[in-house]
Each structure stands twice: as C-alpha cells, then as structure tokens.
Amino acid sequence: MKILNVAIVGGTHGNELTGAYLVRRWSAYPDSISRPSFKTKLFLANPKAVEQNRRFIDEDLNRCFRMNSLASTDRGTYEALRAFYLNQMIGPKGESKHNVIFDMHTSTSNCGVMLILKDNNLINRQLAAYIQCQIPDTKILYIPPIQDDQPYLTSICPYGLTVEIGPIPQGLLRSDLIALTDEVVKHGLDYLHSLNEGRQKAVPDSIEVFEFKEEVVFPQVDDAIVGTIHHWLQDRDYEALNHGDPIFECLDGSVLAYEKQETVYPVFINEAAYYYKNVAMSLCLKKTLLTATGLELV
C-alpha cells in the first residue's frame, strides 16, 4: 500500500490550543512536516471555537462524523457545518482523498503521551508501535469500535491516530508539550515515509494497550456533583485499580470504593472536558496487541 496524502488536524476542540498552534507553525514552516513520498496537508478543524477558546460552539465536533450525520442536509450547528466541510476536504468518508490522519489533542488528566487507536488495523498498530519505540513512555489507548461507522474525526481516513498529550489546563500553551506533540507527529510521518520507501522501520512484535471498558460517572444528587476523585487516585492514570480501592471522596465525608473484582486501569482521571457529561474517568483492561500481519488482540 502506498501512502499518498496525510492530513494533520489541530483545534478539533477549541480550548486545546497545542494543535492549533502547531497548525499555524507548520503552515509557516512546512519543510519540517514534508516528506518526499507523500503530500501533507494541515487543517484547523474548529476555528470559531479556537477563537473563543471553547471546547465547542454547539456540540462536540469529534462526535459529528457518522455517515448519516455527514449525509444529512440538516446542519443546524456550527460543528455539523464544520464536519461536513472537513469531510469534503479530507474525505469523503469511505472514499477518502487522504490515507492517514493525525488529530492533535490535549488533556487535563495525567495521561502523558497517549496514542488513541479507534481502529485495530495493521498500519495503525505498527504506527503506534513505532512512535512508542521513539518515545518509550508513550501509552496506547484502544477504543474498540462499537460499530463500523464511528463518530470520530479520524474515522474519515482508513488509517490514523488521535494524539493526546497532558496534563495541561484547557486554554493554555506550554512549550514543552508543544515540542512533545511536534515530536510525536514527526515520528509518525517518518514511519509512513519508510513504508513508502520499502524500508519499513522496525517495530516490536507486540505492544501493550489499554483497552477501553467503561466510563465511571461522578456521584450526583439533584444534578450536582457530591463526590470528588479520591486523593489516592488522582493523577494515577494507567495504574491498577483493584477491588476496595477508593474512587470518590464524598460531600458527607464518606468514601466510595471500586466494588468489582476485576482489576482495571483508569485513564482520563478527572478530565475537565468530560465534566459536562458527568464522566469522572474511563476504565480499561490491559491487553497485548500484536503488530504482525493477520494477528489480533490476545
């Protein structure tokens, strides 16, 4: 397979400024993201939200890319209009002009460098594996598709990764995290170029991934949060959570513990972006993802 066109997207969420900043930088200095074997194009996904330093104007843009939504003539929100535009420029979904997409995000959680796989195909596995080899502390989150038609921006293209970097507050720029995101994307471009050149860079036979299992919501009474993330759990993304471990410290002083027997691994702990959905964290299982042709999760 030949990679012909790569899309790099920033500003999908308007208060995650790193991606928008890098789109401006690379637009002014494109040589650093140019590779001889394919074309690279930059997109600022949600310019109005970036201008207003808001996650979105009307709805989450990164949930607007299902086929029925893209085909609908009822585009009553700003993000629906942007999704239609981006699908025309990058896609269209199912027959995309771009082979690969990198979608750059940041998180308020202690996620470090996280690569999010929303499609368990060989190119994505190997791409994530190579980046992890270059940046060893990188973690890989795998979100198994509930159905073939996913709502995420990356689903426009056959291949691609969501790049998540944290912790950083919303609406803030940090030069170290800008440099880290820059490094992640450039390693990805290098790997794709090596595929085109027939000199594929080496990757390990397998990688560890955190496979999404379920979300945990904050305790609420009358639509008001009555429990915060327990101080023991705060910032312990990717660490084992076992039966009886504390999760929430409640308004009345009580502590809510993890009640299930299965060991899980929380990610996006106390992510500010998910408060509007009342989501406190996501729980994952630790799996091994094989990177050889034809091999699946074990």
C-alpha positions in Angstrom: 0.0 0.0 0.0 1.3 3.5 -0.9 0.6 6.5 1.3 -0.2 9.4 -1.0 -1.8 12.0 1.3 -1.6 12.7 5.0 -3.9 15.1 6.9 -2.8 16.7 10.2 -5.6 18.3 12.2 -5.5 20.7 15.2 -8.1 22.6 17.0 -10.8 19.9 16.9 -11.5 21.1 20.4 -11.1 24.9 20.6 -9.6 25.1 24.1 -6.9 22.6 23.3 -4.5 25.1 21.9 -1.4 22.9 21.2 -2.8 21.5 17.9 -4.0 24.9 16.6 -0.6 26.4 17.5 1.3 23.7 15.6 -1.0 24.1 12.5 0.0 27.7 12.4 3.7 26.9 12.9 3.8 24.2 10.3 1.8 26.4 7.9 4.5 29.0 8.2 7.4 26.5 8.1 6.1 23.4 6.2 9.5 21.8 5.5 9.6 20.1 8.9 6.5 18.1 8.1 7.2 17.5 4.4 8.2 14.0 3.3 9.3 13.2 -0.3 7.0 10.2 -0.7 3.6 11.8 0.1 1.8 15.1 0.5 0.9 16.5 3.9 -2.0 18.9 4.4 -2.9 20.9 7.5 -6.4 21.6 8.8 -7.7 23.9 11.6 -10.8 21.9 12.5 -12.9 24.3 14.6 -11.7 27.9 14.1 -14.6 29.6 15.8 -14.1 27.5 18.9 -10.4 28.2 18.8 -11.0 31.9 18.5 -13.4 31.8 21.5 -11.2 29.4 23.5 -14.1 27.0 24.0 -14.2 23.2 23.5 -17.0 23.7 21.0 -19.7 26.2 19.9 -22.8 24.0 19.8 -21.7 20.3 20.1 -18.5 18.2 20.2 -17.0 18.2 16.7 -15.3 14.9 17.4 -18.6 13.2 17.6 -20.0 14.5 14.3 -18.6 12.1 11.7 -21.1 9.3 11.4 -22.2 8.7 7.8 -25.8 9.6 8.5 -24.8 12.9 10.1 -22.4 13.8 7.3 -25.1 12.9 4.7 -27.9 14.9 6.4 -29.0 18.2 5.0 -30.0 19.4 8.5 -26.8 21.0 9.6 -28.2 23.2 12.3 -25.0 23.5 14.4 -21.7 25.1 13.7 -19.9 21.8 14.3 -22.2 20.0 11.9 -21.2 22.5 9.2 -17.5 22.1 10.1 -17.8 18.3 10.0 -19.4 18.5 6.5 -16.6 20.8 5.3 -13.8 18.7 6.8 -15.3 15.5 5.3 -15.3 17.1 1.9 -11.7 18.4 2.2 -10.2 15.3 3.9 -12.6 12.6 2.8 -15.2 11.9 1.9 -15.5 9.2 4.5 -15.4 5.8 2.8 -13.5 7.2 -0.3 -11.1 9.5 1.4 -8.6 11.6 -0.5 -6.2 11.2 2.5 -4.8 7.8 3.6 -3.8 8.8 7.1 -4.9 11.4 9.6 -3.3 12.7 12.8 -5.7 14.5 15.1 -3.9 16.5 17.9 -5.5 16.9 21.3 -4.5 17.8 24.9 -5.9 16.6 28.2 -6.1 17.9 31.8 -5.5 14.4 33.0 -2.1 12.9 33.8 -2.1 11.0 30.5 1.4 11.8 29.3 1.8 10.9 25.7 -1.2 8.9 24.7 -2.0 7.5 21.3 -5.6 6.6 20.7 -6.4 3.7 18.4 -10.0 3.6 17.3 -9.4 1.1 14.5 -7.4 -2.1 15.1 -5.8 -2.4 11.7 -2.2 -3.3 11.0 -1.0 0.2 9.9 -2.4 1.8 13.0 -0.8 -0.8 15.3 2.6 -0.5 13.7 2.4 3.3 13.6 1.6 3.4 17.3 4.3 0.8 18.0 7.0 2.8 16.2 6.1 6.1 18.0 6.2 4.2 21.3 9.7 2.9 20.4 10.9 6.5 19.9 9.1 7.9 23.0 9.2 4.9 25.4 6.8 6.4 28.0 4.0 6.6 25.4 0.8 4.8 26.3 -1.7 3.4 23.8 -5.4 3.5 24.4 -7.5 1.2 22.2 -11.2 2.0 21.9 -12.9 -1.0 20.2 -15.4 0.2 17.6 -19.0 -0.5 18.8 -20.0 -0.4 15.2 -18.3 0.1 11.8 -19.5 3.7 11.5 -17.6 5.7 14.1 -18.3 9.3 15.1 -14.7 10.5 15.4 -12.8 12.8 13.0 -10.1 10.2 12.5 -12.8 7.8 11.0 -12.7 9.9 7.8 -9.5 8.2 6.8 -8.6 4.5 6.6 -5.6 5.0 8.9 -4.6 7.4 11.7 -4.2 8.2 15.3 -5.5 10.6 17.8 -2.6 12.2 19.7 -3.4 13.1 23.3 -0.9 15.0 25.5 -1.2 16.0 29.1 -1.6 17.2 31.7 -2.2 20.7 30.7 -5.1 23.1 31.6 -7.6 24.0 29.0 -6.9 27.2 27.1 -3.2 27.1 27.8 0.0 26.8 25.7 3.2 25.1 27.1 6.3 24.9 25.0 7.4 21.5 26.3 4.1 19.9 25.4 4.1 21.7 22.0 7.5 20.2 21.4 6.3 16.7 22.5 3.3 16.8 20.2 5.6 18.0 17.4 7.9 15.1 18.0 5.1 12.5 18.0 3.7 13.6 14.7 7.1 13.8 13.0 7.9 10.3 14.2 4.6 9.2 12.6 5.4 10.9 9.4 8.9 9.3 9.3 7.3 5.8 9.8 4.9 6.4 6.9 7.7 7.6 4.7 9.7 4.4 5.5 6.7 2.3 4.4 6.5 4.1 1.0 10.3 3.7 0.5 10.1 0.0 1.1 12.4 0.2 4.1 9.9 -0.2 6.9 11.3 0.9 10.2 11.5 -1.9 12.8 8.7 -2.3 15.4 8.3 -4.8 18.2 6.2 -7.9 17.7 3.7 -6.7 20.3 2.6 -3.6 22.2 0.8 -3.2 25.5 -2.5 -1.3 25.1 -5.2 -0.2 27.5 -8.5 -1.3 26.0 -11.5 0.8 26.9 -14.1 -1.0 29.0 -16.5 1.6 30.5 -16.9 5.1 31.9 -17.4 5.9 35.6 -19.7 8.9 36.4 -19.4 11.2 39.4 -21.8 10.7 42.3 -24.6 13.2 42.0 -27.7 14.4 43.9 -30.2 16.7 42.1 -27.7 17.0 39.1 -25.0 18.4 41.4 -21.6 16.5 42.0 -21.4 15.3 45.6 -18.1 13.5 45.3 -14.6 14.3 44.0 -11.9 12.0 42.8 -10.2 10.5 45.9 -6.8 12.0 46.6 -5.3 8.5 46.4 -6.5 8.0 42.9 -5.8 11.5 41.5 -3.1 11.5 38.7 -2.7 7.7 38.8 -3.7 7.2 35.2 -2.8 3.7 33.8 -2.2 2.3 37.4 -4.1 -0.8 38.6 -7.4 -0.2 40.4 -8.4 -3.2 42.5 -11.5 -4.2 44.5 -11.8 -2.0 47.5 -9.5 0.8 46.3 -11.0 4.3 46.9 -12.5 6.2 44.0 -14.5 9.1 45.4 -14.4 11.3 48.5 -18.0 12.5 49.1 -19.6 15.6 50.4 -20.6 13.9 53.6 -17.1 12.6 54.3 -17.7 9.1 53.1 -15.5 7.2 50.7 -16.8 5.2 47.7 -14.6 2.3 46.7 -14.3 0.3 43.5 -16.6 -2.6 44.0 -15.9 -5.0 41.2 -13.5 -7.9 41.4 -11.8 -7.4 38.0 -8.6 -5.3 38.0 -8.9 -2.3 35.8 -6.7 0.7 34.7 -8.3 4.2 34.9 -7.5 6.8 32.2 -8.7 10.4 31.8 -9.0 10.6 35.5 -10.8 13.9 36.4 -10.6 15.1 32.8 -12.1 18.6 32.8 -13.5 18.2 29.3 -15.9 15.5 30.4 -17.5 17.3 33.4 -20.4 18.4 31.2 -21.1 14.6 30.7 -20.6 13.9 34.4 -17.8 11.4 33.5 -15.1 11.0 36.2 -12.8 8.6 34.4 -12.6 5.7 31.9 -11.7 2.2 33.0 -9.6 -0.1 30.8 -8.3 -3.6 30.6 -4.6 -4.2 29.9 -4.1 -6.2 26.7 -1.4 -7.2 24.3 -1.7 -6.0 20.7 0.3 -7.9 18.2 1.9 -6.0 15.3 2.5 -8.8 12.8 0.2 -9.2 9.7 -3.0 -11.0 10.5 -2.6 -11.2 14.2 -5.3 -9.8 16.5 -5.6 -8.9 20.2 -4.8 -11.7 22.7 
